[in-house]
Amino acid sequence: MANLSLQHLDKIYDNKVQAVFDFNLDVKDGEFIVLVGPSGCGKSTTLRMVAGLEDITKGHLIIDGKDVTQMPPKNRDIAMVFQNYALYGHMSVYENMAFSLTLAKEDKNVIHRKVLAAAEILGLTDQLNKKPRQLSGGQRQRVAMGRAIVRNPKVFLFDEPLSNLDAKLRGSTRREIMLLHKRLNATILYVTHDQTEALTLADRIVCMSMGHVQQIGTPLELYDTPANIFVASFIGLPPMNFFDVTVNADGTLSNAEFTVQLSQEEKALLSSYVGKEIVLGVRPENIVPGEAVKANVINVENLGQNTLVHCHIGNKRVTAKFRDWCEYQTGADILVDFKTKHFFDKETTKAIR
Ligand code: ADP
């Protein structure tokens, strides 16, 4: 396995579209990094630059201390798993998994040992003689991973590996990838648009928007201390609720619909914003039954352990996540409080720290 350093990477395509701007990341040996962001934000381009499938316009890529920026893909010792599996239909599972080693003229006994070992890890031992079309989507995805594992690469790259699977399989395959990472202790770069995958899989998340890195940190850091409104709204489901509010000299926040009291700590944090408008962010689970803010119920979704209460606060649509089972009629007025609050500068959209 290996460490990896992406230094000031830019990608400008031939049509002059700049897909990636000044991407910087140091990946430690054995680390699981997830690149997450909406479609078109430059995740795949970044991954493909690491793989060597796209030229790096500017910057350097270092693997284990060696500059591989100009090196062809086959010499980089990297294995990539794609969302469409890219399996050979006419070959058996065994042959698919053995393919790269056969191509490299590896000894037959060594190939056999490696394929069996990978099949064992992936629970494919009984499927080795089958053709890909005889397998489920989840099994095909595992064959694609097996093909990467047998090569024992320095770095694994995953490009949306779960997006062709149905919801249930996505969950179970996600857990398999997690175990696989633990077992192989592999250095992984993983691309997804799904924030749940990012939160559950990553040691660290790189959140991107429009070609720019927005924040790099552990899942908890991105969830608890998002760097800006983009990260705050992208990470977390249902997403954070946002309100335009004024910071008042009396230690409150207010708008036309509500006034809420700030703690001493929050007052200190916002002292330079008195008299100004900021953006208040509140996660659904931090809107709790209370007394300060009037909300009008649109509808409720009972999920068992908790209830999503969709409501209007003024004319703003808001989602609260209450604990336990709640029954409210559409149109009912309820009172809520905001617990943990996030504050953002209205102009820069950056978190106020
Ligand atoms: P993501 O993986 O986050 O969905 P991509 O890296 O695929 O995003 O794309 C980032 C941007 O680069 C998009 O605007 C996309 O249209 C553009 N792009 C991707 N591939 C090419 C290409 N081969 N030529 C020109 N533009 C491209």
Boltz pocket constraint, residues with backbone or C-beta under 6 A from the ligand:
constraints:
  - pocket:
      binder: B
      contacts: [[A, 13], [A, 14], [A, 15], [A, 17], [A, 18], [A, 19], [A, 37], [A, 38], [A, 39], [A, 40], [A, 41], [A, 42], [A, 43], [A, 44], [A, 45], [A, 46]]
      max_distance: 6.0
